[in-house]
């Protein structure tokens, strides 16, 4: 059996557990932060919104104990929000061993340090058996068992082969990459571009303008990846153009929905939306903006979105920026 531990019972973690459970060779236990959550999940065997109508398979177990969660585990998925990865890795440390394989599904760049999630993780747990997964995948679509493609960035071919077998007979296809920096950057920055795409929608522009923005952004993202030591071709992967297209064009995207409110000039509504909803692009914007300033890399679209979101600049400046002649 492939004994799998999933750290985090948010919607993405639960969706991943549902997918992995399709492979009968996988045995899954999920760690959550409290006994209250354990009881809630076990009582109804149902996920949280927006997965409340999807039943969690009976074979999936839950615990709030790291010791219990990691006992005899071969594979460990980190599916928490990015800001908790460092503390989770620290707390896990006494219970891990050198034969474990780790998969990071958390997306984002650490606030303050501007480091990627896999770098934060490796500070605590030294391993070459590490993978980062990212791609166009809303949790609800994963849980509904729709066809999903993910990039899987690894340090060794052996790690990819091990992770690949976990998805046998499931609705997820993974494609190998050796570019962790590019994969993580794409998975983070797409949320910011989705905010910008929403702003264009809120301003009343159509799909053509959105496609214009996405194409321009892909060029900038490619340059940024290369500037940070990654591979430019990663922008063409599931983690790159695939995830960007999904997040920057779908009404399911919270980042896109937030941008629409900004584009309409509804700053009161956008602030309320931030209070009630997790908008990854808002927090990632701060990190990405700090990162490009720190590395002295030019990315004008990020500068402009930062001014609109953080400083209250006129959203119409985005349209003017796109139409500037070179």
Backbone bond lengths (Angstrom), bond angles and torsions (degrees), N, CA, C in turn:
res aa  C-N    CA-C-N  psi(-1)  N-CA   C-N-CA  omega(-1)  CA-C   N-CA-C  phi
1 X - - - 1.471 - - 1.531 111.04 -
2 X 1.336 115.99 146.64 1.462 122.08 173.67 1.525 107.98 -93.05
3 X 1.320 116.70 102.49 1.459 119.81 -178.41 1.527 109.84 -83.27
4 X 1.336 115.69 116.24 1.463 122.57 -173.14 1.520 110.45 -116.65
5 X 1.326 116.10 129.89 1.464 122.00 173.12 1.525 108.08 -108.96
6 X 1.327 116.33 129.75 1.465 120.92 176.40 1.524 107.77 -113.37
7 X 1.322 115.56 119.31 1.465 121.44 -179.88 1.521 108.50 -93.13
8 X 1.333 116.03 110.70 1.463 120.95 -179.87 1.512 111.44 115.59
9 X 1.334 116.18 125.94 1.470 120.97 -179.60 1.524 111.54 -115.39
10 X 1.341 115.51 35.18 1.463 119.34 169.68 1.518 108.59 -72.62
11 X 1.318 116.95 -180.00 1.466 119.75 -174.69 1.526 112.37 -61.83
12 X 1.342 117.15 -36.36 1.461 119.46 -178.42 1.526 110.58 -70.95
13 X 1.317 117.19 -39.77 1.453 121.03 177.73 1.516 111.74 -63.60
14 X 1.325 116.35 -44.51 1.464 120.71 178.95 1.523 110.79 -64.20
15 X 1.325 116.36 -42.68 1.463 120.13 178.97 1.526 110.96 -60.93
16 X 1.338 116.44 -41.60 1.463 119.98 178.54 1.524 110.81 -64.63
17 X 1.326 116.85 -39.04 1.462 120.46 177.92 1.523 110.96 -62.30
18 X 1.328 116.38 -41.77 1.470 121.01 179.23 1.524 110.31 -61.16
19 X 1.334 116.05 -43.29 1.463 120.04 179.14 1.524 111.34 -64.65
20 X 1.323 117.01 -49.53 1.469 120.80 -177.45 1.523 111.97 -63.12
21 X 1.328 116.53 -27.73 1.469 120.11 -179.31 1.531 112.27 -70.10
22 X 1.338 116.96 -13.63 1.472 120.13 177.66 1.537 110.83 -67.38
23 X 1.332 115.36 -26.90 1.462 120.17 176.54 1.531 107.86 -85.57
24 X 1.311 116.83 112.29 1.464 121.47 -173.82 1.528 112.98 -67.83
25 X 1.332 116.57 -9.76 1.462 119.78 176.23 1.524 111.89 -84.52
26 X 1.343 116.57 -4.88 1.465 120.99 -178.53 1.525 111.56 -97.75
27 X 1.317 115.75 134.17 1.466 122.46 175.36 1.533 106.94 -117.52
28 X 1.337 117.59 122.38 1.466 120.62 -167.74 1.524 112.65 -119.65
29 X 1.330 114.56 133.92 1.460 121.31 170.40 1.523 107.69 -129.31
30 X 1.325 116.85 138.12 1.461 121.37 -177.25 1.526 110.49 -114.19
31 X 1.326 114.87 135.45 1.461 120.14 175.54 1.521 109.59 -96.69
32 X 1.336 115.78 133.73 1.457 121.61 174.81 1.524 108.28 -130.20
33 X 1.332 117.32 161.04 1.469 120.50 -167.30 1.526 115.38 -77.32
34 X 1.334 118.63 -10.55 1.467 118.53 -177.09 1.524 111.92 -148.34
35 X 1.331 115.13 156.67 1.460 120.74 176.11 1.529 110.70 -66.65
36 X 1.327 115.68 -28.80 1.460 120.10 177.63 1.527 110.79 -60.39
37 X 1.342 115.19 -43.30 1.461 119.48 177.61 1.527 111.58 -66.49
38 X 1.322 115.96 -38.66 1.465 120.12 178.38 1.524 109.85 -57.80
39 X 1.339 116.70 -48.61 1.466 121.23 -179.03 1.521 112.06 -63.99
40 X 1.333 115.55 -38.94 1.470 120.19 -179.78 1.522 110.38 -64.18
41 X 1.320 116.02 -44.04 1.455 120.46 -178.60 1.525 111.73 -70.58
42 X 1.315 116.38 -38.34 1.467 120.04 -178.17 1.521 112.19 -74.76
43 X 1.315 117.49 -33.34 1.465 120.66 -175.47 1.520 112.73 -66.18
44 X 1.318 116.38 -46.73 1.457 118.84 -177.99 1.504 113.10 -105.69
45 X 1.354 115.91 -12.86 1.453 120.44 -175.42 1.524 110.80 52.32
46 X 1.336 115.04 38.49 1.462 119.91 178.82 1.517 109.52 -125.75
47 X 1.337 114.73 152.52 1.454 119.53 179.97 1.508 112.61 -83.97
48 X 1.315 115.58 175.31 1.450 121.96 177.79 1.531 109.83 -83.03
49 X 1.312 117.08 165.11 1.455 122.83 175.45 1.534 108.74 -53.00
50 X 1.350 120.79 132.50 1.467 127.03 7.59 1.529 114.46 -94.37
51 X 1.338 117.33 22.35 1.462 120.28 -178.43 1.521 112.23 -101.99
52 X 1.342 116.42 16.90 1.466 118.67 -170.57 1.530 113.85 -63.38
53 X 1.327 117.42 -20.84 1.464 119.91 -179.00 1.527 112.32 -95.47
54 X 1.314 115.76 1.48 1.466 119.79 -178.26 1.526 109.80 -105.81
55 X 1.317 116.47 121.85 1.461 120.86 -178.10 1.526 110.77 -76.48
56 X 1.325 114.68 139.59 1.456 120.49 175.80 1.530 107.76 -85.24
57 X 1.326 117.78 129.00 1.479 120.46 -179.64 1.528 112.18 -52.60
58 X 1.322 116.05 142.21 1.463 121.70 -174.90 1.523 113.39 -61.60
59 X 1.321 117.43 -27.55 1.457 120.37 -176.15 1.518 114.42 -72.56
60 X 1.317 118.17 -14.14 1.463 121.56 -179.27 1.525 109.23 -80.32
61 X 1.338 115.79 128.89 1.464 121.23 -178.67 1.523 110.46 -105.54
62 X 1.346 115.54 161.88 1.460 121.10 -178.33 1.529 110.69 -133.29
63 X 1.333 115.33 147.50 1.461 120.37 177.11 1.521 109.45 -156.22
64 X 1.323 116.15 157.27 1.470 120.64 173.95 1.533 109.89 -109.49
65 X 1.334 116.30 12.61 1.463 121.99 -179.19 1.529 109.61 -107.81
66 X 1.331 116.67 123.02 1.462 119.80 176.31 1.526 110.79 -63.06
67 X 1.322 115.79 -39.43 1.462 119.86 -179.02 1.522 111.15 -59.46
68 X 1.325 115.76 -46.35 1.458 120.07 179.71 1.526 111.31 -68.42
69 X 1.335 115.83 -41.51 1.467 120.76 -177.50 1.530 112.01 -63.15
70 X 1.323 116.70 -37.88 1.461 120.91 -172.32 1.529 114.12 -97.23
71 X 1.318 117.57 -4.17 1.462 120.67 -179.97 1.530 109.97 -62.83
72 X 1.326 115.80 122.61 1.473 123.44 177.31 1.533 113.25 65.51
73 X 1.341 118.45 11.17 1.463 120.31 -179.62 1.520 111.14 -71.32
74 X 1.323 116.00 141.04 1.466 121.87 176.30 1.528 110.22 -102.97
75 X 1.344 115.28 -33.20 1.465 120.92 -177.65 1.529 109.40 -126.30
76 X 1.319 116.53 136.17 1.462 121.44 -178.86 1.524 109.23 -127.89
77 X 1.321 115.97 118.16 1.469 122.39 177.39 1.527 109.31 -97.97
78 X 1.339 116.52 129.06 1.463 121.84 175.46 1.523 107.24 -100.99
79 X 1.326 116.84 106.64 1.464 121.81 -173.38 1.527 112.50 -121.04
80 X 1.314 116.98 20.61 1.467 121.80 178.86 1.527 109.91 -79.73
81 X 1.324 117.33 174.80 1.452 119.85 170.61 1.530 108.28 -68.49
82 X 1.324 115.94 152.63 1.465 121.29 -171.20 1.531 113.60 -57.58
83 X 1.329 116.78 -35.93 1.464 119.26 -174.12 1.529 113.67 -66.97
84 X 1.342 117.04 -15.71 1.468 120.06 -179.35 1.527 113.48 -99.82
85 X 1.331 117.76 -2.56 1.466 120.17 -174.32 1.526 111.87 -60.34
86 X 1.331 117.24 -43.68 1.461 120.78 -179.39 1.516 112.78 -60.29
87 X 1.330 116.86 -47.42 1.468 120.71 -178.47 1.526 111.07 -69.66
88 X 1.322 116.87 -35.52 1.466 120.33 177.95 1.526 110.51 -65.08
89 X 1.330 116.35 -45.99 1.465 119.96 179.32 1.529 110.71 -60.63
90 X 1.319 116.21 -39.33 1.471 120.79 178.60 1.529 110.85 -63.34
91 X 1.334 116.49 -44.42 1.464 120.60 -177.93 1.530 112.54 -71.41
92 X 1.343 116.25 -28.28 1.462 121.15 179.46 1.527 112.68 -75.04
93 X 1.301 115.29 -27.08 1.469 122.65 -167.41 1.530 115.38 -47.37
94 X 1.347 119.29 -42.95 1.471 118.95 -178.41 1.532 114.21 -65.29
95 X 1.343 117.20 -14.41 1.461 120.26 -171.74 1.530 113.86 -114.06
96 X 1.332 116.88 8.39 1.459 118.64 -177.91 1.522 109.79 -103.79
97 X 1.347 115.95 163.26 1.464 120.67 176.71 1.521 109.67 -137.36
98 X 1.306 117.03 167.36 1.470 122.34 -172.28 1.525 113.61 -68.74
99 X 1.320 117.68 -13.86 1.463 120.90 -178.60 1.524 113.67 -90.48
100 X 1.327 117.42 -3.50 1.459 121.52 -179.68 1.528 111.36 -76.20
101 X 1.333 114.96 150.90 1.466 122.13 173.61 1.521 107.75 -113.43
102 X 1.334 116.41 137.91 1.453 121.55 -174.40 1.535 110.82 -118.04
103 X 1.327 115.81 136.63 1.460 121.85 178.51 1.529 108.52 -124.72
104 X 1.319 116.49 120.98 1.463 120.63 179.99 1.530 109.82 -99.80
105 X 1.339 115.05 118.63 1.463 120.72 176.32 1.517 111.23 -107.86
106 X 1.326 116.98 -2.62 1.471 121.90 178.46 1.518 109.39 -70.22
107 X 1.327 116.53 141.22 1.465 120.81 -178.50 1.525 109.88 -120.38
108 X 1.321 116.19 140.15 1.447 119.64 176.78 1.517 111.69 141.23
109 X 1.312 115.20 174.64 1.458 123.06 177.51 1.521 106.78 -125.13
110 X 1.313 116.86 132.23 1.463 120.73 -174.09 1.529 111.49 -60.39
111 X 1.331 115.33 131.26 1.455 120.90 177.44 1.527 109.80 -63.54
112 X 1.303 116.60 142.11 1.458 121.03 176.40 1.511 112.69 87.64
113 X 1.343 116.85 -63.81 1.466 120.38 -176.91 1.528 112.82 -79.93
114 X 1.343 116.62 -21.79 1.478 122.91 -178.12 1.529 112.02 61.82
115 X 1.337 117.46 28.55 1.451 120.82 179.16 1.531 110.43 -93.98
116 X 1.331 114.60 154.01 1.452 119.91 177.47 1.533 110.24 -76.04
117 X 1.326 115.57 156.95 1.464 121.07 -174.97 1.528 111.50 -59.14
118 X 1.331 117.25 -41.83 1.472 118.64 -178.22 1.528 111.42 -65.52
119 X 1.329 117.52 -29.49 1.459 120.66 177.08 1.522 110.87 -70.00
120 X 1.328 116.26 -40.59 1.464 121.65 177.26 1.531 109.83 -62.06
121 X 1.327 115.72 -43.60 1.466 121.27 179.88 1.530 111.20 -62.55
122 X 1.334 116.53 -44.57 1.461 121.07 -177.24 1.527 112.90 -69.40
123 X 1.318 117.08 -19.05 1.467 119.79 173.75 1.523 111.16 -61.31
124 X 1.320 115.46 -34.08 1.464 121.24 -176.57 1.518 112.74 -96.34
125 X 1.337 115.75 -40.40 1.464 120.39 -174.99 1.530 109.31 -123.80
126 X 1.314 116.28 108.86 1.462 121.62 -179.00 1.526 109.09 -82.55
127 X 1.320 116.45 117.18 1.462 120.18 -179.51 1.527 110.28 -159.04
128 X 1.308 115.73 149.41 1.470 120.89 171.83 1.534 109.76 -98.26
129 X 1.346 115.59 -9.17 1.470 121.16 -178.36 1.535 110.00 -87.21
130 X 1.323 115.52 60.83 1.464 120.36 -172.93 1.519 111.19 -125.94
131 X 1.342 115.44 138.59 1.458 121.63 176.14 1.525 109.50 -132.77
132 X 1.322 115.50 150.32 1.466 122.16 173.53 1.517 107.11 -122.39
133 X 1.336 117.35 126.68 1.471 120.44 179.30 1.523 110.00 -111.83
134 X 1.325 115.07 140.52 1.461 119.70 -179.81 1.520 108.73 -162.43
135 X 1.326 116.30 145.74 1.461 119.97 178.38 1.512 111.27 168.07
136 X 1.338 116.75 178.00 1.464 121.90 -176.90 1.522 111.39 -68.77
137 X 1.339 116.97 102.58 1.463 118.62 -171.79 1.523 111.72 -162.04
138 X 1.313 117.30 93.28 1.458 119.42 169.40 1.528 107.76 -71.25
139 X 1.330 116.27 141.31 1.468 120.92 -176.67 1.527 111.84 -55.53
140 X 1.323 117.18 -40.70 1.461 120.46 -177.87 1.524 111.01 -63.01
141 X 1.328 117.34 -35.25 1.465 121.03 179.94 1.527 111.38 -73.00
142 X 1.330 116.53 -36.34 1.475 120.39 175.06 1.524 109.15 -62.76
143 X 1.335 116.15 -47.62 1.465 121.17 -177.22 1.526 112.16 -65.02
144 X 1.321 117.07 -30.24 1.467 121.10 177.69 1.521 112.19 -79.32
145 X 1.327 115.51 -1.17 1.462 122.93 176.98 1.519 112.77 66.11
146 X 1.346 115.54 35.93 1.449 120.57 172.69 1.532 109.07 -77.12
147 X 1.336 118.55 156.77 1.477 120.15 178.75 1.528 110.68 -62.66
148 X 1.325 116.44 126.84 1.465 122.45 -176.21 1.533 109.35 -131.17
149 X 1.333 116.23 138.84 1.462 121.11 175.72 1.515 110.61 -117.90
150 X 1.327 117.51 131.36 1.456 122.32 179.76 1.527 111.02 -128.58
151 X 1.325 116.18 141.70 1.458 120.50 168.99 1.524 107.93 -79.47
152 X 1.325 115.73 140.91 1.465 121.01 179.06 1.525 107.52 -126.36
153 X 1.328 115.55 100.36 1.460 121.04 -178.19 1.524 109.56 -87.95
154 X 1.320 115.89 129.01 1.470 120.87 -174.63 1.530 110.59 -135.19
155 X 1.320 114.43 164.30 1.463 120.81 174.78 1.531 111.19 -93.97
156 X 1.331 117.63 -24.58 1.467 120.66 -179.49 1.530 110.51 -135.77
157 X 1.334 116.26 151.23 1.461 120.95 176.60 1.521 111.14 -63.85
158 X 1.337 116.48 -35.15 1.458 120.62 179.40 1.525 111.29 -59.09
159 X 1.344 115.93 -41.67 1.467 119.75 179.41 1.521 110.46 -61.60
160 X 1.335 116.70 -44.77 1.465 119.19 179.48 1.522 110.63 -61.00
161 X 1.314 117.44 -45.45 1.469 120.87 -178.57 1.521 111.49 -60.82
162 X 1.334 116.47 -37.67 1.461 120.72 178.90 1.537 110.71 -67.21
163 X 1.340 116.11 -45.46 1.468 120.21 -178.86 1.525 110.42 -68.55
164 X 1.329 115.86 -38.17 1.465 120.97 -178.15 1.523 111.83 -57.29
165 X 1.331 117.14 -40.13 1.473 119.81 -176.61 1.528 112.39 -68.29
166 X 1.341 116.66 -21.72 1.468 119.52 179.04 1.523 111.73 -65.80
167 X 1.341 116.22 -24.79 1.466 121.16 -175.72 1.528 113.40 -96.81
168 X 1.316 116.90 9.28 1.460 120.22 178.19 1.534 109.75 -60.40
169 X 1.331 115.71 126.72 1.462 120.43 178.20 1.513 114.72 77.49
170 X 1.347 118.07 11.64 1.468 121.24 179.66 1.524 110.67 -106.13
171 X 1.316 116.50 178.69 1.464 121.63 -179.15 1.528 113.30 -87.60
172 X 1.338 117.06 3.31 1.466 120.63 -178.99 1.525 111.21 -108.67
173 X 1.332 114.76 130.46 1.464 121.71 172.54 1.525 107.45 -107.65
174 X 1.340 117.32 130.56 1.463 119.67 177.02 1.528 109.74 -111.71
175 X 1.322 114.80 144.10 1.457 121.41 -179.97 1.524 108.87 -122.33
176 X 1.322 115.96 133.42 1.466 121.49 -172.65 1.530 113.21 -72.41
177 X 1.330 113.85 141.60 1.465 122.95 172.12 1.518 107.74 -139.20
178 X 1.315 116.44 153.05 1.461 120.66 174.48 1.537 110.46 -110.82
179 X 1.335 115.57 12.56 1.469 120.92 -174.39 1.531 110.83 -111.97
180 X 1.321 116.61 87.85 1.459 120.31 179.75 1.528 111.49 -68.98
181 X 1.322 116.69 -39.31 1.465 120.39 -179.62 1.527 110.44 -61.65
182 X 1.336 116.54 -50.89 1.462 120.40 -179.27 1.513 112.95 -63.45
183 X 1.330 116.03 -40.92 1.465 120.73 -179.81 1.522 111.15 -63.71
184 X 1.328 116.40 -45.17 1.465 120.04 179.46 1.523 111.66 -68.56
185 X 1.327 116.70 -40.37 1.459 119.81 -179.50 1.521 110.79 -62.98
186 X 1.330 116.51 -45.04 1.466 120.13 178.33 1.525 110.83 -60.23
187 X 1.329 116.40 -43.23 1.458 120.54 -179.01 1.515 113.45 -65.81
188 X 1.333 116.40 -21.03 1.466 120.93 -179.81 1.520 111.97 -93.19
189 X 1.333 115.56 -50.75 1.460 120.33 -170.74 1.529 112.38 -72.11
190 X 1.327 117.35 -22.32 1.470 119.29 179.70 1.522 111.30 -61.08
191 X 1.333 116.56 -28.25 1.463 119.67 178.47 1.529 111.76 -68.11
192 X 1.330 115.77 -33.32 1.466 120.36 177.96 1.526 110.32 -70.75
193 X 1.337 115.92 -43.54 1.467 119.97 179.00 1.530 110.09 -64.49
194 X 1.324 116.64 -32.93 1.468 120.21 177.76 1.521 111.12 -64.67
195 X 1.325 117.08 -36.40 1.468 120.82 174.87 1.527 109.48 -61.64
196 X 1.336 116.23 -44.59 1.464 120.98 179.24 1.525 111.07 -62.56
197 X 1.341 116.86 -40.85 1.464 120.74 178.31 1.527 110.69 -63.17
198 X 1.330 116.32 -39.25 1.463 120.55 176.89 1.518 111.72 -64.31
199 X 1.331 116.59 -37.23 1.471 120.50 177.74 1.526 109.86 -60.30
200 X 1.327 116.86 -43.87 1.470 120.33 178.44 1.526 110.82 -60.86
201 X 1.324 116.37 -42.18 1.473 120.91 177.62 1.525 109.76 -61.40
202 X 1.329 116.55 -45.29 1.461 120.90 -179.85 1.521 112.81 -63.17
203 X 1.316 115.53 -28.03 1.470 120.48 177.23 1.523 112.29 -78.03
204 X 1.328 115.88 -9.89 1.459 120.06 177.00 1.514 115.09 100.87
205 X 1.343 117.32 9.86 1.448 119.81 -179.07 1.526 111.06 -86.78
206 X 1.332 115.00 158.38 1.464 120.72 -172.18 1.521 112.40 -95.46
207 X 1.341 114.63 -170.08 1.465 121.31 -179.14 1.524 112.11 -61.59
208 X 1.326 117.21 -30.46 1.461 120.41 -178.91 1.526 110.84 -62.27
209 X 1.324 116.63 -44.16 1.467 120.66 178.97 1.524 110.38 -65.61
210 X 1.327 115.80 -37.87 1.458 120.34 179.29 1.529 110.78 -64.15
211 X 1.354 116.24 -42.10 1.462 120.76 178.27 1.528 110.38 -63.91
212 X 1.327 116.17 -37.00 1.466 122.11 175.99 1.531 109.50 -58.65
213 X 1.320 116.32 -50.49 1.459 121.49 -179.25 1.532 111.47 -60.68
214 X 1.319 116.86 -45.96 1.460 121.10 -177.90 1.523 110.88 -61.23
215 X 1.348 116.42 -44.12 1.461 120.35 -179.69 1.521 111.54 -64.40
216 X 1.326 116.87 -44.43 1.464 120.81 177.34 1.530 110.47 -60.97
217 X 1.320 115.54 -40.53 1.461 120.27 -178.03 1.517 111.98 -66.82
218 X 1.321 117.33 -36.41 1.461 120.77 179.21 1.525 111.48 -60.06
219 X 1.333 116.44 -39.18 1.464 120.26 177.01 1.535 110.50 -62.58
220 X 1.325 115.42 -43.66 1.466 120.30 -179.43 1.527 111.34 -66.38
221 X 1.333 116.05 -41.90 1.467 120.16 179.92 1.523 110.53 -63.35
222 X 1.322 116.39 -41.19 1.473 120.68 178.13 1.524 110.53 -59.00
223 X 1.329 116.62 -44.78 1.462 121.08 179.57 1.528 111.19 -64.56
224 X 1.342 115.65 -39.34 1.465 120.29 -179.96 1.525 111.27 -66.12
225 X 1.334 116.76 -42.90 1.467 120.82 178.50 1.526 110.06 -57.99
226 X 1.321 115.80 -47.94 1.466 120.21 -178.63 1.529 110.79 -64.87
227 X 1.336 115.95 -37.15 1.455 120.28 179.81 1.520 112.98 -66.30
228 X 1.346 116.10 -24.52 1.466 121.02 -179.29 1.527 112.50 -97.82
229 X 1.345 115.97 4.72 1.459 119.60 176.04 1.512 115.04 96.58
230 X 1.341 116.86 8.52 1.458 120.53 177.80 1.518 111.40 -92.82
231 X 1.327 115.91 -170.73 1.465 121.70 -178.37 1.523 110.23 -106.81
232 X 1.337 115.47 125.40 1.460 120.37 -176.75 1.512 114.19 -57.87
233 X 1.332 117.74 -31.43 1.468 120.46 -176.92 1.526 112.47 -67.35
234 X 1.330 117.22 -15.25 1.469 120.37 179.07 1.526 111.26 -61.00
235 X 1.322 116.80 -23.39 1.465 120.32 179.93 1.530 111.32 -63.87
236 X 1.341 117.10 -18.88 1.471 121.06 179.67 1.530 112.54 -93.69
237 X 1.316 117.37 5.03 1.468 121.41 -176.43 1.526 112.15 -87.07
238 X 1.354 115.50 178.90 1.464 120.47 172.80 1.532 110.31 -55.41
239 X 1.343 115.44 -39.11 1.469 120.32 -178.04 1.518 112.35 -71.15
240 X 1.344 116.69 -25.23 1.454 121.34 -177.32 1.515 112.89 -91.19
241 X 1.327 115.86 -100.87 1.467 120.48 -175.66 1.528 111.47 -60.54
242 X 1.343 117.17 -33.72 1.468 119.48 -179.91 1.511 112.58 -60.69
243 X 1.336 116.16 -52.91 1.463 120.87 -177.91 1.524 111.47 -69.79
244 X 1.324 116.58 -35.50 1.463 120.04 179.76 1.525 111.00 -64.49
245 X 1.337 116.89 -43.93 1.463 120.65 178.83 1.526 111.37 -59.82
246 X 1.332 116.15 -43.86 1.463 120.12 -179.22 1.529 111.15 -64.25
247 X 1.319 115.92 -52.25 1.460 120.65 -171.96 1.520 112.69 -71.44
248 X 1.332 116.84 -30.20 1.458 120.28 -175.56 1.529 113.48 -94.12
249 X 1.342 116.96 6.09 1.469 118.61 -179.23 1.525 113.91 -132.74
250 X 1.336 117.47 -5.35 1.466 119.25 -173.19 1.530 113.01 -105.64
251 X 1.315 115.28 138.65 1.464 121.08 176.28 1.529 111.31 -68.15
252 X 1.343 117.55 -16.15 1.468 121.12 176.70 1.529 111.43 -71.94
253 X 1.331 116.45 -19.68 1.464 121.41 -176.11 1.521 110.84 -75.52
254 X 1.321 116.53 122.27 1.467 120.89 178.96 1.525 110.91 -67.28
255 X 1.329 116.44 -32.61 1.462 120.71 178.47 1.528 110.56 -65.81
256 X 1.315 115.36 -44.03 1.465 121.40 178.67 1.530 110.39 -63.65
257 X 1.318 116.37 -44.02 1.469 121.20 -179.85 1.524 111.22 -63.33
258 X 1.325 116.45 -39.30 1.464 121.66 177.11 1.528 110.22 -63.13
259 X 1.329 116.71 -42.79 1.460 121.17 179.14 1.520 112.48 -62.33
260 X 1.326 116.62 -37.22 1.471 120.14 178.86 1.532 110.35 -58.93
261 X 1.314 116.57 -43.80 1.470 121.00 179.17 1.527 110.70 -61.40
262 X 1.326 117.11 -40.97 1.471 120.77 178.45 1.522 110.33 -64.96
263 X 1.328 116.08 -43.06 1.464 120.50 -179.17 1.516 112.53 -62.62
264 X 1.314 115.94 -32.22 1.472 120.52 178.51 1.525 111.90 -80.37
265 X 1.329 116.07 -4.39 1.465 119.85 -178.58 1.509 112.99 78.05
266 X 1.329 116.58 15.52 1.466 121.50 -179.14 1.535 109.11 -89.55
267 X 1.325 116.50 72.07 1.455 120.08 -176.34 1.525 111.98 -69.74
268 X 1.330 116.70 -30.70 1.458 120.05 176.43 1.528 109.64 -65.28
269 X 1.327 114.86 -44.79 1.458 119.77 179.28 1.516 112.46 -66.38
270 X 1.348 116.07 -37.45 1.465 119.90 -179.74 1.525 110.84 -67.76
271 X 1.330 116.58 -36.88 1.470 119.81 177.80 1.521 111.26 -67.04
272 X 1.316 116.31 -39.37 1.464 121.04 177.61 1.527 110.05 -65.14
273 X 1.340 115.88 -39.09 1.458 121.01 179.28 1.527 110.50 -62.33
274 X 1.334 116.19 -39.87 1.463 121.24 177.73 1.523 111.40 -63.00
275 X 1.324 116.15 -37.77 1.461 120.84 -179.00 1.526 112.08 -69.34
276 X 1.326 115.62 -32.82 1.464 120.54 -173.56 1.525 113.96 -97.84
277 X 1.335 116.68 -15.64 1.462 121.06 -172.63 1.527 110.49 -135.11
278 X 1.314 116.53 145.90 1.465 120.25 174.35 1.525 109.06 -82.15
279 X 1.316 116.34 111.42 1.468 122.28 178.68 1.535 107.17 -107.55
280 X 1.324 116.17 96.65 1.464 120.65 -174.42 1.525 111.93 -57.29
281 X 1.344 116.18 -37.46 1.460 120.28 -176.68 1.511 113.67 -62.22
282 X 1.320 116.74 -30.47 1.468 120.68 -179.88 1.529 109.90 -65.21
283 X 1.330 116.29 -45.09 1.461 120.71 -177.89 1.535 111.28 -77.89
284 X 1.330 115.77 -36.76 1.458 119.70 177.97 1.523 110.85 -65.29
285 X 1.328 116.05 -34.48 1.465 120.55 179.60 1.521 111.10 -56.02
286 X 1.320 116.39 -42.99 1.468 120.29 179.57 1.532 110.87 -60.95
287 X 1.331 115.52 -44.37 1.464 120.40 -177.91 1.524 111.75 -69.13
288 X 1.336 116.10 -45.29 1.465 120.03 -179.04 1.527 110.66 -64.64
289 X 1.320 116.14 -40.99 1.469 120.39 178.82 1.536 110.14 -61.09
290 X 1.326 116.51 -45.26 1.467 120.83 178.34 1.525 110.81 -64.02
291 X 1.338 115.62 -38.26 1.460 120.73 -178.13 1.525 111.72 -64.25
292 X 1.328 117.00 -47.42 1.466 118.59 -177.17 1.535 111.39 -69.52
293 X 1.318 116.42 -30.45 1.464 119.32 176.22 1.532 110.11 -70.03
294 X 1.328 115.37 -41.59 1.460 121.22 -179.32 1.531 110.90 -63.72
295 X 1.339 115.92 -41.03 1.458 121.16 -177.87 1.532 112.86 -89.18
296 X 1.351 116.12 -2.59 1.474 122.64 -179.98 1.532 111.64 56.98
297 X 1.334 114.35 45.75 1.465 122.02 177.98 1.522 108.74 -106.79
298 X 1.319 117.12 131.22 1.457 120.69 -178.66 1.528 110.65 -84.03
299 X 1.314 116.06 128.48 1.459 122.42 174.49 1.520 107.46 -148.44
300 X 1.331 117.09 82.52 1.468 122.73 -171.94 1.526 115.31 -54.93
301 X 1.343 117.53 -36.20 1.464 118.99 -177.84 1.533 110.65 -65.30
302 X 1.338 117.30 -34.62 1.465 120.51 177.57 1.528 109.70 -68.64
303 X 1.330 116.49 -42.06 1.472 120.46 177.72 1.521 110.71 -56.76
304 X 1.326 115.47 -44.73 1.469 120.00 -176.24 1.525 111.53 -69.56
305 X 1.330 116.96 -45.37 1.465 119.88 179.94 1.531 109.80 -62.78
306 X 1.313 116.62 -36.82 1.471 120.63 177.69 1.528 110.18 -60.70
307 X 1.337 116.86 -44.87 1.458 120.39 -178.90 1.536 111.85 -65.10
308 X 1.323 115.85 -36.95 1.472 120.02 179.69 1.530 110.47 -70.15
309 X 1.332 116.46 -46.86 1.470 121.29 -175.13 1.523 112.01 -75.18
310 X 1.312 116.62 -47.30 1.462 120.77 -172.73 1.528 114.18 -90.62
311 X 1.328 116.33 -30.47 1.473 119.48 -175.79 1.521 113.93 -109.30
312 X 1.327 117.12 -3.06 1.458 120.36 178.12 1.508 114.99 74.07
313 X 1.345 117.34 25.20 1.466 120.14 177.56 1.524 111.04 -64.79
314 X 1.314 116.41 161.50 1.460 122.83 -179.18 1.527 110.53 -64.41
315 X 1.345 119.29 121.12 1.466 122.07 179.63 1.531 113.05 -58.55
316 X 1.342 116.74 -24.10 1.468 119.95 -179.35 1.522 111.96 -64.58
317 X 1.323 116.77 -16.31 1.465 120.05 177.83 1.527 111.59 -64.05
318 X 1.330 116.98 -22.95 1.460 120.37 178.66 1.516 110.27 -66.22
319 X 1.319 116.70 -42.60 1.469 121.10 178.13 1.524 109.99 -64.13
320 X 1.320 117.26 -42.79 1.474 121.75 179.46 1.523 110.41 -63.12
321 X 1.339 115.85 -39.30 1.462 120.65 179.66 1.525 111.22 -62.62
322 X 1.337 116.84 -44.94 1.463 120.78 -178.59 1.523 112.04 -63.78
323 X 1.324 116.73 -31.62 1.457 120.89 -175.42 1.523 113.48 -92.19
324 X 1.308 116.81 1.04 1.475 119.22 178.73 1.523 109.96 -63.22
325 X 1.333 115.55 135.17 1.461 120.99 179.02 1.532 109.04 -81.93
326 X 1.345 114.00 139.02 1.471 118.15 -178.68 1.513 110.96 -79.20
